Amino acid sequence: MPKLLFLLSLLFPTLALAAALPVEQIAAGVYVHRGEHKDLEAGYGGDICNISFVVGDKGIAVIDTGGSPRVGSGLREAIRKVSRLPILYVINTHVHPDHSLGNAAFKQDKPVFVGHGKLAEAMALRKETYLRNQVVWVGADAAGTEMIAPTLSVADTHEIDLGGRTLRLQAHPLAHSPTDLTVFDTASKTLWTGDLLFVERTPSIDGNIPNWLEVIEQLRTTPAAHFVAGHGSTGKGLSAALDDEKRYLGTLLNDVRAAIKQGLSMEQTIPTAARSEQGKWLLFDAVNRRNVALLYPQLEWE
């Protein structure tokens, strides 16, 4: 643990305790807390992604835990207002800190922590960076932060029985990130996409756009009556939301490829790539800039 995090844990040992987060019931037994639209790198506070829980007859599964122990604790308090059943599983849809650094709030429940087959490796590789940056991202709420690797890793598919409802887990190849996992609840027909789907907020890239575009088409085949994106509301239908994301990713990919073909540098490409999408997404300037900076080196030698 970085020194500053250690000192925070000594100074604020009960800081992770939090009031219950507001949640919305979107289907029978399915509850969602909507994150705010803030940029991760601007002291975002830990609460920017959608985090959820599902209640079965035997127990509860949590799907993503937020970006700090305090946010995770707020979700746990919300769960306890709904049900006293045991929290059996904590599922991380991918490695990113805004989705996984609230895991420590659930250690007391002794759940099975679940993730992509490559999640443990990704957590180990990013642990030092994430824990070092956590104080910048969430301030004093960084106290107690841990990276908790999965005790159940999903290499392909897996099913979880909560009693009266089955969660079908699907691991995906490198797309938004190296560790994308989707969840489908057969009882309510709710699909959790993790950050394979962004709504309203500019999609951020930590993987491979061509693969991501293929996964988008796979997600369309899911018989979902409800969906929970990694970020954003469910005001649009799943197909329309996927269309928006596909358009942005395709535009970005084509524009960066065209710039490279024209001999433009990355510095010249950053202000121009996907400019037609500006005004259609929140946080566009900051996120799109980072996307171009990541994508340009990938495509430069293809």
C-alpha positions in Angstrom: 0.0 0.0 0.0 1.4 3.4 -0.9 2.5 5.4 2.1 -0.2 8.1 1.8 -2.9 5.5 1.6 -1.5 3.9 4.7 -1.4 7.2 6.6 -5.0 7.9 5.5 -6.1 4.5 6.8 -4.6 5.4 10.2 -6.1 8.9 10.4 -9.5 8.0 9.0 -10.1 4.3 10.0 -13.9 4.6 9.7 -14.0 6.8 6.7 -15.4 4.1 4.4 -18.7 4.2 6.3 -21.3 5.9 4.2 -25.0 6.7 3.8 -26.9 4.5 1.5 -26.6 5.5 -2.1 -29.8 6.2 -4.0 -30.8 3.2 -6.2 -33.5 2.7 -8.8 -35.3 -0.6 -9.3 -35.3 -1.2 -13.1 -36.8 -4.7 -13.0 -37.9 -7.2 -10.4 -35.0 -7.8 -8.0 -32.6 -5.5 -10.0 -31.3 -2.3 -8.5 -29.0 0.3 -10.1 -27.1 3.4 -8.8 -26.3 5.8 -11.5 -22.8 7.4 -11.5 -22.1 11.1 -12.2 -20.5 12.3 -15.4 -17.1 13.4 -14.2 -13.6 12.9 -15.7 -11.6 10.2 -13.9 -8.4 12.4 -14.0 -10.1 15.5 -12.5 -10.6 14.3 -8.9 -13.7 12.5 -9.8 -14.7 11.3 -6.3 -15.2 7.6 -7.0 -18.8 7.7 -8.2 -19.0 7.9 -12.0 -20.0 4.4 -13.1 -23.3 2.5 -12.8 -23.2 0.0 -9.9 -25.9 -2.6 -9.2 -27.2 -5.5 -7.3 -29.5 -8.4 -8.0 -31.6 -10.2 -5.4 -32.4 -13.8 -5.7 -34.2 -16.3 -3.4 -30.9 -17.5 -1.9 -28.8 -14.3 -1.9 -27.5 -11.3 -3.7 -24.9 -10.5 -6.4 -23.3 -7.1 -6.6 -22.2 -6.0 -10.1 -19.4 -3.4 -9.9 -18.6 -1.6 -6.6 -17.6 2.0 -7.5 -14.3 3.8 -7.2 -13.7 3.8 -3.5 -14.5 1.9 -0.3 -16.8 4.8 0.7 -18.8 4.4 -2.6 -18.8 0.6 -2.1 -20.0 1.1 1.5 -22.8 3.3 0.3 -23.9 0.6 -2.1 -23.8 -2.0 0.6 -26.0 0.2 2.8 -28.5 0.5 0.0 -28.5 -3.3 -0.4 -29.3 -3.7 3.3 -32.3 -1.3 3.0 -33.7 -3.7 0.4 -32.7 -7.2 1.7 -30.9 -8.9 4.5 -30.1 -12.0 2.4 -26.4 -12.8 2.2 -24.2 -11.1 -0.4 -22.9 -14.2 -2.2 -21.0 -12.7 -5.2 -19.2 -9.5 -6.1 -18.8 -9.3 -9.9 -16.4 -6.8 -11.5 -17.2 -6.2 -15.2 -13.5 -5.1 -15.8 -10.4 -3.8 -14.2 -10.9 -0.1 -14.3 -10.7 1.7 -10.9 -14.1 3.4 -11.0 -15.7 -0.1 -11.2 -13.5 -2.1 -8.9 -11.9 -0.1 -6.1 -15.1 -0.3 -4.0 -14.6 -4.0 -3.5 -13.1 -3.7 0.0 -16.5 -2.6 1.4 -17.7 -6.1 0.8 -14.9 -8.1 2.3 -16.9 -8.5 5.6 -19.5 -10.5 3.6 -17.0 -13.0 2.5 -18.5 -13.2 -1.0 -17.0 -14.9 -4.1 -15.3 -12.2 -6.1 -15.9 -12.8 -9.8 -14.1 -11.5 -12.9 -12.7 -12.1 -16.3 -10.1 -14.8 -16.6 -7.4 -12.1 -17.2 -8.6 -9.8 -14.4 -6.2 -11.0 -11.7 -3.3 -10.4 -14.0 -4.5 -7.0 -15.0 -5.1 -6.0 -11.4 -1.5 -7.1 -10.5 0.0 -5.1 -13.3 -2.0 -1.9 -12.5 -2.1 -2.2 -8.7 0.8 0.2 -8.0 -0.5 2.9 -10.4 -4.1 2.7 -9.3 -3.3 2.8 -5.6 -0.8 5.7 -6.1 -3.4 7.7 -8.1 -6.3 6.9 -5.8 -5.6 9.8 -3.4 -5.7 12.2 -6.4 -8.9 10.7 -7.7 -10.9 10.5 -4.5 -9.0 12.3 -1.7 -9.4 11.1 1.8 -12.0 8.5 0.6 -8.9 6.5 -0.6 -8.5 5.2 2.9 -8.9 1.4 3.0 -8.7 1.0 -0.8 -7.6 -2.5 -1.9 -7.4 -4.2 -5.2 -9.2 -7.5 -4.6 -8.6 -10.1 -7.3 -11.3 -12.6 -8.3 -11.6 -15.9 -6.5 -13.7 -17.1 -9.4 -12.3 -16.4 -12.9 -14.3 -16.7 -16.0 -12.4 -17.7 -19.1 -15.4 -18.1 -21.4 -18.9 -18.5 -19.8 -20.2 -19.3 -16.4 -23.6 -19.4 -14.7 -24.4 -18.2 -11.1 -27.5 -19.4 -9.3 -29.0 -16.9 -6.9 -32.1 -18.9 -6.3 -34.9 -18.4 -8.8 -32.7 -16.5 -11.2 -29.5 -17.4 -13.1 -26.8 -14.9 -14.0 -25.0 -15.9 -17.3 -21.5 -14.5 -17.4 -19.6 -14.0 -20.7 -15.9 -13.1 -20.9 -14.9 -11.2 -24.0 -11.6 -10.8 -25.9 -9.7 -7.5 -25.8 -12.3 -4.8 -26.6 -12.9 -1.8 -24.3 -10.3 -3.3 -22.0 -8.4 -6.6 -21.7 -10.9 -7.8 -19.0 -14.5 -7.2 -20.2 -17.2 -9.4 -18.7 -20.9 -9.1 -19.4 -23.7 -10.4 -17.2 -27.2 -11.5 -18.2 -30.0 -12.1 -15.7 -32.3 -14.7 -17.2 -35.2 -13.9 -14.8 -35.5 -10.2 -15.6 -33.7 -10.3 -19.0 -31.4 -7.6 -17.8 -28.0 -7.2 -19.5 -25.0 -5.6 -17.8 -22.5 -4.5 -20.4 -19.9 -2.9 -18.2 -17.9 -0.4 -20.3 -18.6 -2.2 -23.5 -21.4 0.3 -23.7 -21.3 4.0 -22.9 -24.4 6.1 -23.0 -24.2 9.9 -23.1 -20.5 9.9 -22.0 -17.7 9.7 -24.5 -16.6 6.0 -24.8 -13.0 5.6 -23.5 -10.6 3.1 -25.0 -8.2 0.8 -23.2 -8.2 -2.0 -25.7 -8.9 -2.6 -29.4 -11.6 -0.8 -31.5 -12.0 -3.4 -34.2 -12.6 -6.1 -31.6 -14.9 -3.8 -29.7 -17.0 -3.2 -32.8 -17.4 -7.0 -33.2 -18.5 -7.3 -29.6 -21.1 -4.6 -30.1 -22.7 -6.8 -32.8 -22.7 -9.7 -30.4 -24.4 -7.7 -27.7 -27.2 -6.9 -30.1 -28.2 -10.6 -30.2 -28.8 -10.7 -26.4 -32.6 -11.0 -25.7 -32.5 -8.1 -23.2 -35.6 -6.3 -22.0 -33.4 -4.0 -19.8 -29.8 -3.0 -19.8 -27.3 -1.4 -17.6 -24.4 0.4 -19.4 -21.1 1.0 -17.7 -22.0 4.8 -17.7 -25.1 6.7 -18.5 -28.9 6.2 -18.4 -31.2 3.8 -20.1 -33.3 6.4 -21.8 -32.5 4.9 -25.2 -33.1 1.3 -26.2 -30.2 -1.0 -26.3 -29.9 -1.1 -30.1 -30.0 2.7 -30.4 -27.3 3.1 -27.7 -25.1 0.6 -29.4 -25.6 2.4 -32.7 -24.4 5.7 -31.2 -21.3 4.0 -29.7 -20.5 2.2 -33.0 -20.7 5.4 -34.9 -18.3 7.2 -32.6 -15.8 4.3 -32.5 -16.0 3.8 -36.2 -15.5 7.5 -36.9 -12.5 7.7 -34.5 -10.9 4.7 -36.1 -11.4 5.9 -39.7 -10.2 9.5 -38.9 -7.0 8.3 -37.2 -6.2 5.9 -40.0 -6.8 8.7 -42.5 -4.5 11.1 -40.6 -1.7 8.5 -40.5 -2.1 7.9 -44.2 -1.8 11.6 -44.8 1.4 11.7 -42.8 0.0 13.8 -40.0 1.6 13.5 -36.6 -0.3 12.4 -33.4 -0.2 16.0 -32.2 -1.8 17.1 -35.5 -4.4 14.3 -35.3 -5.6 14.9 -31.7 -7.5 18.1 -32.4 -9.2 16.8 -35.6 -10.0 13.1 -35.2 -13.7 12.3 -34.6 -14.4 16.1 -34.5 -17.8 15.4 -36.1 -18.8 13.7 -32.9 -18.2 16.7 -30.7 -21.4 18.0 -29.2 -22.9 14.5 -29.2 -21.1 13.2 -26.1 -20.3 14.5 -22.6 -16.6 15.0 -21.6 -15.7 14.8 -25.3 -12.6 17.0 -25.4 -10.8 15.2 -22.5 -11.7 11.7 -23.3 -11.4 11.9 -27.1 -7.9 13.4 -26.7 -6.8 10.4 -24.6 -8.4 8.0 -27.1 -6.5 9.5 -30.0 -3.3 9.4 -28.0 -3.8 5.6 -27.3 -5.1 4.7 -30.8 -2.6 6.5 -33.0 0.4 4.3 -31.9 -1.7 1.2 -32.3 -2.6 2.0 -35.9 0.7 3.6 -37.0 2.2 0.3 -37.8 -0.8 -1.8 -38.9 
